[in-house]
Amino acid sequence: MQAAVLLGAPGSGKGTIAAAVARESDFRHISTGYAIRQEMESPHSEIGIAARSYMERSEYVPDELALALVKGILVEAGRGAKILFDGFPRTETQARRLDSLLRDLGGRLAGAFLLQADEAVLVERLQGRRSCEGCGTVFNRVWNPPTVAGICDACSGALVQRVDDFEENVAKRLKLHEEAAHGLIRWYDESGRLTWIDATQDPEVSAGQILAVVKT
Ligand code: AMP
């Protein structure tokens, strides 16, 4: 089993770039934010029930909850799986526990990638972001618009603005990321496993840089 992790602030393009990497490799793209929202839609999911109040406040779900979700995903994926996580880990605790989990499952970390962009770019992207209600595909009104406004190219579902992309929640999420990211970045950087990626370049170029590392 191999896992790669894509780190970066909200709006840094993790979803778009992870999808491009998955298209060009046998890595599966797993967004923990999307997986949690799916859990919330099933009325009996313990993870969904426990996550709801945090998600509604645009806060991180507790580490134990995120880790339970990820452990379930890794175990179900099986030994030969290759997974690219988008939005996990988000804290140093999650990163440390992912290392232990991979060790326990006989897997390894194929790479850790940090997408970097200035705050002004992140804010503009977040406010233009629209997600498909049906399949979760993410578009952006400015830099990655759908062919028909308001309609998903992949499944024709309706495109909506997520509550946590509303203006008042964007600032809160960026601040939360800023606070949590230091320890997380240090954890991978000090062990020589972090690759820095310029999130303002073409997403295909970023995806190519990631592929060059994970395919070795
Ligand atoms: P995202 O779709 O990646 O922006 O995630 C949406 C929301 O899901 C976040 O604001 C958090 O509330 C929650 N979430 C996703 N991944 C994690 C994680 N690894 N740890 C804690 N909360 C998470």
Residues whose N, C-alpha, C, O or C-beta is under 5 A from the ligand:
A	BS01	AMP	T32 G33 Y34 I36 Y54 M55 S58 E59 Y60 V61 A66 D86 G87 F88 P89 R90
